[in-house]
Amino acid sequence: MMWGTIATWPFSLQAVEKAAAVLQKNGTAMDAAEQGIHLVETDLSIESVGRGGWLNADGKLELDAAMMNGDTLEIGAVAGVQHYEHPVSIARAVMEHTRHNMIIGKGAESFACSMGIKAADDTYMIPENIRKIWQQNKENPIGHDTIGIISVDQNGTVVSATSTSGANGKIPGRVGDSPLVGSGFYADSQIGGAAATGLGEDIMRTCCSFRCVQLMASGMTPQQAVETVVRTAHEAILAHGRKPDCIALVCMNKHGQFGAAANHTGFSYAVCTENHPAQIIGVSPLAGCCIDCFVPEINQTVKGEDGI
Ligand code: ASP
């Protein structure tokens, strides 16, 4: 079977390269996604995932993460987790070692501890410069972003996983789409996987990731499916009298074909498959539904190309 992996935002190139290395050696899609996300969770230069992520209104770092195994439809998710560098590993442990799908806050932290996952203190998780930036911007916090990664391994297993600190300056306890199955992520090894990034409140309203996988099941190519989802989500929000915020999605089918779409400028993603070298690809906003929103600085964008 063809292996492949795709993830949101250019900062995920390191994750995609790591995941590709795992997949190439016949590793599992779960290990590929988890090990890829670990690099982004640890990287202090990435302001919206893991260690050094955006702080909530109280200056605390609350992390959300999830993983779905497309072979079994098993799900693991955590939300509002503090003091753990790798929330994606807690999510994986929820999936593999409990009868539950989602554990939040202190419960997730105790569970992580019981699984032997290493905790980290605030000095490590929230470096001084991040706290200073939070102090300076706390009256007007902007920014959010997620690593959403899909990996397809040589056995045909499709996994989708996410990790994020969610919306900058969020009300403590706020949970976005990223740990919510069907909204922020979805995987079905008989079809493919999808993952979202953007304003979680809007992505949740429109259940983007499940819809994307269903459209691929109905015969659409990944690019057709993802464009349809972003367009219809944007239009549905408008049709209900609301102003849409950022919505972007990546997806990959079980054959390693991929697609991506956004309703805003500045979105790009990283991808690598058996026959496509690791690369960052820029996404033009969909015609007729383009909004302005805050996006991170993009260093290495290559325009064009899709995976069809
Ligand atoms: N969707 C994430 C959230 O709302 C943030 C993002 O991906 O931009 O928590």
Boltz pocket constraint, residues with backbone or C-beta under 6 A from the ligand:
constraints:
  - pocket:
      binder: B
      contacts: [[A, 144], [A, 145], [A, 146], [A, 164], [A, 165], [A, 166], [A, 167], [A, 175], [A, 176], [A, 177], [A, 178], [A, 196], [A, 197], [A, 198], [A, 199], [A, 200], [A, 201], [A, 203]]
      max_distance: 6.0
